Amino acid sequence: MKVPGGKNQIVKYDDGTSDELEVPLGTTAFVSGATMFNILPPELKSLAVRSKVRYAPHPYVWMAPSRALSTGLGIISDGLEMPLNELPEWEESKIKTFPVVSQIGYAIHTTA
C-alpha cells in the first residue's frame, strides 16, 4: 500500500510532555487498549472494569454544538450539548449503555 504524497502534519501529544510527531496527512493512529489497561494501577483497573458509558439519545445531534477534546476521543462538556427535550423524538428503552472494559476483553488482556 502506498500513501499519497503531500505535506505532513504535526501530531502534538496532549499529555504534558510537549512531544510531537510529524506524520503524513491522513495518518491513522492506533493504540493498544490492552497496554493502556495493563499500565493502570490496580485501583484504576478495578474502576475501569466496573464502569459503564451511557450514550445520549441521538448522540451526534446531542453533541453537535459542543467542542471536541484535542485527542478527538470525546467532547468538552461546557454545557453546550443540546438539551434532551430539544432532541428529535426518542425512547428511554433504546438508550445504549456499555461497559468501558468488557469482561471478555479483560480476561484476555490479563492472561496475555
N, C-alpha and C positions, 0 to 999 in steps of 0.2 A: 504494500500500500504506500502511496506517495502523497504527502501532504502538500497542498498547493503553496507555491512561494508567495512572498509578500512581506510586509513589515511584521515585526514582532510586537508583543505586548508585554508589559511588566506585571507579574503577579506579586502583590505585596501581602506578606503574611501578617494577619491581624492578631498576632499572639504576643505582642510586646517585644519581639526580637528585632524588628526592623528588617528582617530577612526579605529579600526579593529574588525573583527568578524570571529571567527573560525566556519567553516561550512564543512559538508561532501563534498567530491568530487562529481561533477555532480549537485550541487545545482543550482536551477534556481531562480534568484531574480525577484520579481515582484514589480512594483511601481504603484502608482495611479496617472494617468495623471490629474484627477480632482483635487486631493490635490495639485499637483505641480502648476497647473493653479491658483487655489484659493489663494495660498500664494504669488503670484506675486503682486507687486504694480500695481495700475490702469494703469500707462503709459506702463508697460511691457505687461499687459493683452491686451491693445489696439494694441500694436505692434504684439503680437502673433496672434491675430485673423485676422490681415491684411497681415501677412507674408505667403510666399509660398516657397516651395522647388522645384527646377528644377533638375531632375536627369541627369546625363551624359548618353550619348549613351553607351550601353554595360557597365553598371556601374561596374560590377565585374572585367571586363577586364581593364577598365579605372583606377580603384583604386588599382589593384593588386601590383604595385610597391611601394605603399605608406605604411606608418605605421599607426596602429590603435591608437585611443585615449585610455588612461588607462581604461576608462569606457566601452570600446568596442562599444560605440554608435556613431562612426564617425571615420574620418581619420584626421591625421595631414597633413596639406597642406604645404609640403616642396618643392612643385614643382616637386614631383616625379611621379605624375599622368601621365598616358600615353597621349601623345598629341592626340587630336581628329583626326588629319589627319593620324595617325598610327593605329587607331581602325579598326576592320572589318567594312565593308560597313554598313551604317545606314542612316535613313531618318529623317530629321528635324521634320516632322509631327508626328513621333512616339515617340518623346521625352516626357516623363511624367513630369507634373507639378502638385503638390498637395498642398492644404492648410496645414500649420503647425497645426492649430486647425480648425476642421470642425465646421461650424456654428451650425449644429445639436448637436454636442458634446458640444459646448459652451453653447447652450441653456439648455441642460440637466444639465451640470455642475453648471450653475449659479442659477438654480432653486432648486437644492438639499438642 
